[in-house]
Amino acid sequence: MNGSCQPPQEPSQIQRRKRLEATIPNIEEVKDICEAPSVSFGVSYGGEPIFTKSIGLCDVENGQLANEHTSYHIGSCAKIFTSAAIGILVDEGKVSWQDPVKKHLDDFDPVEDREIGKKATIRDVCRHSTGLANPNAVFMAPHGAPGIRSEEYMKMINALPTANEHGQRFNSWWYYSNAAYGLLGLVVKAVAGVDFATFLRTRICNPLGLKETLLTEHDVTNNSNLAHPYVKRDGEWHKIYNGLTSEGNSHTLPSLGIRSSVSDMLLFGGAVMDRYAKEQQSQSEENETPQLRVPWSDRLWGLRQTLGLIAGSRENPLRQISYIWKSYWTRPCDDDFDNKTAYMLGWLRTTMPTAALPLLSYNSYPTKNEYIIGRKSPPQVLYGHSGCTNGSVATIYVIPQSGFTVVALSNAADAGDASNSTVQILLQAIYDLGPKVDLILSLKESREMKLKQHEDMINDWEKHRDVGKYNCNAEELVGTYHGLGASIIDIKQSNKSDSGLAVVFGRQDTSGCELDRFNQDSLSFLPMDHKEILERAMIDWDYWTVGVFRFVREDETQPNSPVVGLRWKWDQYEDSILWVKQNDKDKMNDNYYKAVVKKHGKFLKDPWAKSVATADGNGPCNGSRPF
């Protein structure tokens, strides 16, 4: 880069760097509190990195230090790449935001609400308003095994619950669904003629130079700078298997299967803002209004030279950012601020000061006003996302009015989110927000709340446990159970549990868990220890019924009647669902399946389950206005 063409450095940037450098001890403390091997973080201005730092190990076994080029799982931050892919195809006229999903995926037809199949649009999927359930525990089995194969994905989607006690959720409730987001990958494949990973690689990653953004198992196995996910148990690091970045799990890639680095995420954030500025300028010119001035746009020379845009060899491939940031479903927060929080198309938008910064993170939702940063500082509009997967967390925010991108990644997902807390620390330093908030104290309290939630879950589990009522023999439960269109649960004999049984999900032996006696006609595979849940890669296992099977008898009034199925309430916001036991050694008889479902009902609200109408930031909640 020719130094003579660089614009003079602003004194304020020098001060910002000093403030950012001063945050390192606090972020080291965040890493320790969250029991994470490493945290990598950075800040860019107008697409040009001004501060990057990594603390700790990305590979504990080999003592490898993390750096800004280390690739981490980014979880639900993958959704910002997915919406960008759709935006490119919309710009090319190959698809419309208002296209019904069924226009491109003819086999999309949820049976619990036919209106979804007829009317749900691509925009509805992007903003989580389809009403389709979010069965993380079903399609992401224990120990990182895929509970559903990609070729079975649509069958599962079409069988998902679509309603709650208020009625059908479609375009009435904001309902976060990783499962539904997989539809967008199939739409891309249908209209572009290549699989989703190839499209991202050729149309976004390569043009932007995102060399550390990994999309396939081949990418992962050929990368020597990976942040392996871990959990710390009894003072030792235990690696967590996470197979989400894989061709075999292609349906999870659009929602949470991507890996990336701080360097790539900062570059992507700058490219998003660059495109947004161009679109805003173009709209101003078309409407013959005064040209929109983006204060930081003159600093995009660094980004554009990096991308080869100045020489004209490449162009920013991103499109439709203005629309992506315009269409939304509001997500109001009770924090005494008019924060205008909403979920856009794959992005969360909010305005500081706000309690919404941890809304999609692994941190417990903050309720104390004193933990909200920037309460007496000028407002700042942010767009971003947080991501949580089996053993990793990630957070990104871009601030278009001032040109900053802030990113933090970590390879642990314990009780507390190191990435989200780090980003808040960096934001407070960038803008010198006041009054100063002790974010370490906030994180400690959040961690205590998360551990208390686990303790409460175990207490609920124990309240409903009565092994004296257990009345099953192992032989009558052994078999294959079918549910949710394509989900398979195998109950097998085992000599390691008190019931003599174990469970295997999706025919994946690595997913196996021992089954212990729980109550009448019921077994449990829920670990008691919080760390063990993390080590088993049980994402979203935060409600006691997720680890309990209740077996169904042909005549439920007779204790010795044959077992015909099992019920599993895999999510606290959904009814218990019936899996039918296969009565044929070779295959499930469709007529028999329908007869059992008709007699016993596909859905059942368990007598011991509480009805929940709203949830925290990661659960379903009725937004006030969809747009």
Secondary structure, DSSP 8 states (H G I E B T S, - for coil): --GGGS----HHHHHHHHHHHTTHHHHHHHHHHTT-SEEEEEEEETTEEEEEEEEEEEETTTTEE--TT-BEE-GGGHHHHHHHHHHHHHHTTS--TTSBHHHH-TT---TT-HHHHHH-BHHHHHTT-S-----HHHHB-GGG-BSS-GGGHHHHHHHS--EETTEE-TTTSB---HHHHHHHHHHHHHHHSS-HHHHHIIIIIHHHT-TT-B-SHHHHHT-S-B---EEEETTEEEE-----SSGGGGGGHHHH--EE-HHHHHHHHHHHHHHHHHHHHHHHHHTT------TTGGGTHHHHHHHTTTTTS-------HHHHTTS-EE----SSS----EE-SS-EEEEES-S-TTTTSSS-----GGGSTTTTS--EEEEEEEEEETTEEEEEEEETTTTEEEEEEES--SSS-HHHHHHHHHHHHHTT-SS---HHHHHHHHHHHHHHHHHHHHHHHHHT--GGG----HHHH-EEEEETTTEEEEEEE-SSSTTSEEEEETTEEEEEEEEEEEETTEEE---SSHHHHHHTT-TT--SGGGGEEEEEESSTT-TTS-EEEEEE--STTS-EEEEEE--SSSS--HHHHHHHHHHH-SEE--TT--------TTS-B--S-B-
